[in-house]
Amino acid sequence: MQKKINNTHRMTKILLVGQTPPPYGGQAIMQQTALAGKYKYIKFIHAPMAFSKDMDEVGKFKLTKLFHLIYVIFNIIFLKFRHKIKILYYPPAGPHKIPVYRDMAILISVRWLFNKTVFHFHAGGISKLYKKLTVLERFFFKKAYFYPDLTIILSEKNPKDGQFIRTKKNIIIPYGIYDHFPKYENHLPEKQVVPVLLYVGAIRKSKGVLIFLEALSQLRSSKVPFYAKFMGKFESKKFKDKVYSFIQLHNLENQIEFTGVKKGNDKWDVFYNSDILCFPSFFNSETFGLVALEAMQFELPVIATLWRGIPSVVKDKKTGFLIPIKDSKALKEKIKLLVYDEK
């Protein structure tokens, strides 16, 4: 009993401020994973953020978000004093003004209450946004972000956001995921007539969706067999209309399926019954590419872009192929190579 009490006494409490699913983006998933972990010497207290209920709301202003911002600030203060927490763990936004304004409001309001601040850069690029800010915006930016005690990044290939904000210490911790493949080892995949190409993530332009569609059109013209699945939600109705117009114009209706967002076993079933993951992202907040790990656990080759931290996950010609961003022809050629590869 005495030993148990002593161990409890040594527990370091950390206030994790962040969003967990929904929506089902990489950052929210990994924060949920962190909260669900079992730790010997630390205890996470969660101050939830729920600014966006779905991917099409991310980064966009809504009046309800303003009220939620006030709630988040007061909840952080309440939890800090209730649990006597000295460490603030916060995931900074990517290089978009509205989320950065949100960060500045929260951090300026509460950061001074904590002994130490940890920033975990699930999204990257705020150092690049700084150059576009006004003098007044830069003043508040510095008040909010500068001089943290620790910054965590996912890859050495990502923007040097930690160094830019004068962190005392910067470390690299790549993502890791639970392995869901073992429960599928004795299952037979669905019988495929043609190779199934898979895209996973928010269906938006900067994730390379139109580049992927152009590659599919080129494959069809070259009579390369394929069936493509898009797993995720459209960022907007406007972009959805643009995608469907492209599909109709290039006669791809019978070779493309939009599955919507999948969760749990339904999600893993889609991975297991696919053959190639295509991840042609050039998203300006991209730092890692969690979907590449998710595909690799099911032994899928990955075709991805030479962008940010993605090359630290995908090893060219070993676990897949790396191609330049916005290059549909290169994507088409690598898909064709894998489709006809007999090894």
C-alpha positions in Angstrom: 0.0 0.0 0.0 2.8 2.4 0.9 4.6 1.7 -2.4 1.3 2.5 -4.3 0.9 5.8 -2.4 4.5 6.8 -3.2 4.1 6.0 -6.9 0.9 8.1 -7.0 2.7 11.0 -5.3 5.4 11.0 -7.9 2.9 11.2 -10.8 3.4 14.4 -12.9 0.1 15.9 -14.0 0.0 17.4 -17.5 -2.9 19.3 -19.0 -3.4 18.2 -22.5 -5.5 20.7 -24.5 -6.7 19.3 -27.8 -9.4 17.8 -29.9 -10.1 14.1 -30.1 -12.4 12.6 -32.8 -14.6 13.7 -34.4 -13.4 14.8 -36.9 -11.1 11.9 -37.7 -7.9 13.6 -38.7 -4.4 12.4 -37.8 -3.9 15.0 -35.0 -7.2 14.2 -33.3 -6.5 10.4 -33.6 -3.0 10.7 -32.1 -4.2 12.9 -29.2 -6.9 10.3 -28.4 -4.2 7.7 -28.5 -2.0 9.7 -26.1 -4.9 10.1 -23.6 -5.7 6.4 -23.8 -2.1 5.4 -23.0 -0.9 3.8 -19.7 1.9 5.8 -18.1 4.0 5.1 -15.0 5.1 8.6 -14.0 2.7 11.0 -15.8 -1.0 11.6 -15.8 -2.8 13.4 -18.6 -5.8 15.7 -17.7 -7.8 16.5 -20.8 -9.1 19.9 -21.6 -11.1 19.1 -24.7 -11.4 21.4 -27.7 -14.3 20.8 -30.2 -14.1 23.7 -32.6 -14.9 21.5 -35.6 -17.3 18.6 -35.6 -16.3 17.6 -39.1 -13.5 18.1 -41.6 -15.4 20.6 -43.6 -15.5 22.9 -40.6 -11.8 22.9 -39.9 -10.1 26.3 -40.2 -13.4 28.2 -40.9 -15.0 30.8 -38.7 -18.3 30.2 -37.0 -20.0 32.2 -34.3 -20.4 29.1 -32.1 -16.6 28.7 -32.2 -16.2 32.0 -30.4 -18.4 30.8 -27.6 -16.5 27.6 -27.4 -13.2 29.5 -27.3 -14.4 31.3 -24.1 -15.4 27.9 -22.6 -12.0 26.3 -23.4 -10.1 29.2 -21.8 -12.2 29.0 -18.6 -12.0 25.2 -18.5 -8.3 25.3 -18.8 -8.1 27.6 -15.8 -10.6 25.5 -13.8 -8.7 22.2 -14.5 -5.3 23.8 -13.8 -6.3 24.8 -10.2 -8.6 21.8 -9.5 -5.8 19.3 -10.3 -2.8 21.6 -9.4 -1.2 21.1 -12.8 2.1 22.8 -13.6 2.6 21.7 -17.2 0.6 22.8 -20.2 0.7 20.5 -23.3 -0.7 22.2 -26.4 -0.8 21.4 -30.2 -0.3 24.6 -32.2 -2.3 25.2 -35.3 -0.9 25.0 -38.8 -0.2 28.1 -41.0 -3.8 29.4 -41.2 -4.8 32.7 -39.6 -8.1 31.7 -38.0 -6.7 28.8 -36.0 -3.6 30.8 -35.1 -5.9 33.6 -33.8 -7.6 31.0 -31.7 -4.2 29.8 -30.4 -3.2 33.3 -29.5 -6.4 34.0 -27.6 -6.0 30.7 -25.6 -2.3 30.8 -24.9 -2.1 34.5 -24.0 -5.0 33.9 -21.5 -3.6 30.8 -19.8 0.0 30.1 -20.5 1.3 32.4 -17.8 -0.5 30.2 -15.2 1.8 27.2 -15.9 5.4 26.6 -14.9 6.2 24.9 -18.2 4.8 24.7 -21.7 5.1 21.9 -24.2 4.1 22.4 -27.9 3.5 19.3 -30.0 3.6 20.2 -33.7 1.1 17.7 -35.2 0.6 20.4 -37.8 3.5 22.4 -39.1 4.3 25.7 -40.7 3.5 28.5 -38.3 7.0 29.9 -38.7 6.2 30.4 -42.4 2.9 32.2 -41.5 4.7 34.7 -39.3 6.2 36.5 -42.3 2.7 37.3 -43.5 1.5 38.8 -40.3 1.1 42.5 -39.5 3.3 44.2 -36.8 0.4 43.9 -34.3 -0.3 40.3 -35.1 3.4 39.5 -34.7 3.4 41.1 -31.3 0.5 38.8 -30.1 2.1 35.8 -31.9 5.3 36.2 -29.9 3.3 36.6 -26.6 1.5 33.3 -27.4 4.1 31.1 -28.9 7.6 32.2 -28.0 10.0 30.5 -25.5 8.3 27.2 -24.7 10.1 24.8 -22.6 9.8 21.9 -25.0 8.7 21.4 -28.6 8.0 18.1 -30.2 8.1 17.5 -34.0 7.4 14.4 -36.0 10.2 14.5 -38.5 13.5 16.3 -39.1 12.2 17.2 -42.5 9.4 19.4 -41.2 9.5 23.2 -40.8 11.8 24.4 -38.0 8.8 25.8 -36.0 10.4 25.0 -32.6 13.7 26.7 -33.3 11.8 29.7 -34.8 9.8 30.3 -31.6 13.0 30.0 -29.5 12.2 26.7 -27.7 14.5 25.6 -24.9 14.5 22.1 -26.2 13.3 20.4 -29.4 12.9 16.7 -29.9 11.7 14.4 -32.7 9.1 11.8 -31.9 7.5 10.0 -34.9 4.0 8.7 -34.8 3.4 5.1 -33.9 0.1 3.1 -34.2 -1.4 -0.1 -32.9 -1.0 -3.0 -35.3 -4.4 -4.2 -36.5 -3.2 -6.6 -39.0 -2.8 -9.8 -36.8 -6.6 -10.2 -36.6 -6.7 -10.3 -40.4 -3.9 -12.8 -41.0 -6.2 -15.8 -41.3 -8.8 -13.9 -43.3 -9.1 -14.1 -47.1 -9.3 -10.6 -48.7 -12.2 -9.9 -51.0 -11.7 -11.3 -54.5 -10.6 -8.4 -56.7 -11.1 -8.3 -60.4 -8.8 -5.3 -60.8 -6.2 -3.7 -58.5 -7.8 -1.4 -55.9 -6.2 2.0 -55.4 -6.9 3.7 -52.1 -6.9 7.3 -51.0 -7.5 8.1 -47.3 -8.0 11.5 -45.7 -9.9 14.8 -46.1 -10.9 15.1 -49.8 -9.4 18.4 -50.6 -7.3 20.0 -53.3 -4.1 20.3 -51.2 -4.1 16.6 -50.4 -3.5 16.0 -54.1 -7.0 14.7 -54.9 -7.2 16.4 -58.3 -3.7 15.1 -59.1 -4.8 11.6 -58.2 -7.9 12.0 -60.5 -5.7 13.2 -63.4 -3.5 10.1 -62.9 -6.6 7.9 -62.9 -7.8 9.5 -66.2 -4.3 8.8 -67.7 -4.5 5.2 -66.5 -7.9 4.8 -68.2 -6.6 6.3 -71.4 -3.7 3.8 -71.3 -6.1 0.9 -70.6 -4.5 0.1 -67.2 -7.0 -1.8 -65.1 -7.9 -0.2 -61.7 -10.7 0.6 -59.3 -10.2 3.6 -56.9 -11.7 4.2 -53.5 -11.7 7.5 -51.7 -12.1 7.1 -47.9 -12.9 10.4 -46.2 -15.1 13.5 -46.4 -15.1 16.3 -48.8 -13.8 19.7 -47.5 -16.7 21.5 -49.1 -19.7 21.1 -51.4 -17.9 23.3 -54.0 -14.9 21.0 -54.1 -17.2 17.9 -54.2 -19.0 19.4 -57.3 -15.6 20.0 -58.9 -14.5 16.4 -58.3 -17.7 14.9 -59.6 -17.6 17.1 -62.7 -14.1 15.9 -63.4 -15.2 12.3 -63.0 -18.1 12.7 -65.4 -16.0 14.5 -67.9 -13.4 11.8 -68.0 -15.9 8.8 -67.9 -14.6 7.5 -64.6 -17.9 6.9 -62.9 -17.7 3.1 -63.0 -14.1 3.0 -61.7 -14.4 5.3 -58.6 -16.1 4.9 -55.3 -16.5 7.4 -52.4 -16.8 5.4 -49.2 -17.2 8.4 -46.8 -15.6 8.3 -43.4 -15.0 4.8 -42.0 -14.2 4.0 -38.4 -12.9 1.0 -36.5 -13.1 -2.4 -38.2 -15.0 -0.9 -41.2 -11.9 1.3 -41.8 -9.4 -1.5 -41.5 -11.5 -3.7 -43.8 -11.1 -1.1 -46.6 -7.3 -1.1 -46.1 -7.2 -4.9 -46.1 -9.1 -5.2 -49.3 -7.0 -2.6 -51.2 -3.8 -3.0 -53.1 -2.0 0.4 -53.3 -2.2 3.5 -51.2 -1.9 6.8 -53.1 -1.0 9.8 -51.0 -0.1 12.7 -53.3 -0.3 15.4 -50.6 1.1 18.9 -50.7 -1.0 20.1 -47.7 0.6 23.1 -46.0 0.1 21.7 -42.5 1.3 18.2 -43.4 4.0 16.8 -41.1 4.0 13.0 -41.2 1.3 11.1 -43.1 -0.3 8.8 -40.6 -2.3 7.1 -43.4 1.0 5.7 -44.8 1.6 3.8 -41.5 -1.9 2.6 -41.5 -1.5 1.2 -45.0 1.9 -0.4 -44.3 0.5 -2.5 -41.5 -1.6 -4.2 -44.2 1.5 -4.6 -46.5 0.2 -2.0 -49.0 2.9 -0.3 -51.1 2.6 3.5 -50.8 3.0 6.1 -53.5 3.5 9.5 -51.8 5.0 12.8 -52.4 8.4 14.3 -51.5 6.7 16.7 -49.0 7.5 17.6 -45.4 7.8 14.5 -43.1 6.4 12.0 -45.6 9.8 10.8 -46.8 10.7 9.9 -43.2 7.9 7.3 -43.3 7.9 6.1 -47.0 11.3 4.8 -48.1 11.6 5.1 -51.9 11.7 1.8 -53.7 11.5 -0.1 -50.4 8.1 0.6 -48.9 6.7 2.4 -51.9 7.6 5.3 -54.2 8.2 9.0 -53.6 7.2 11.4 -56.4 7.3 15.2 -56.8 4.3 17.1 -55.7 1.6 18.0 -58.2 2.9 15.5 -60.8 0.1 13.3 -62.1 2.2 11.7 -64.7 4.7 10.5 -62.2 1.9 9.1 -60.0 0.4 7.4 -63.0 3.7 5.8 -63.9 4.3 4.4 -60.4 0.7 3.0 -60.2 1.2 1.4 -63.6 4.6 -0.1 -62.5 3.0 -1.6 -59.4 -0.1 -2.9 -61.2 2.0 -4.9 -63.7 4.8 -5.9 -61.2 4.8 -9.6 -60.9 7.0 -9.7 -57.8 
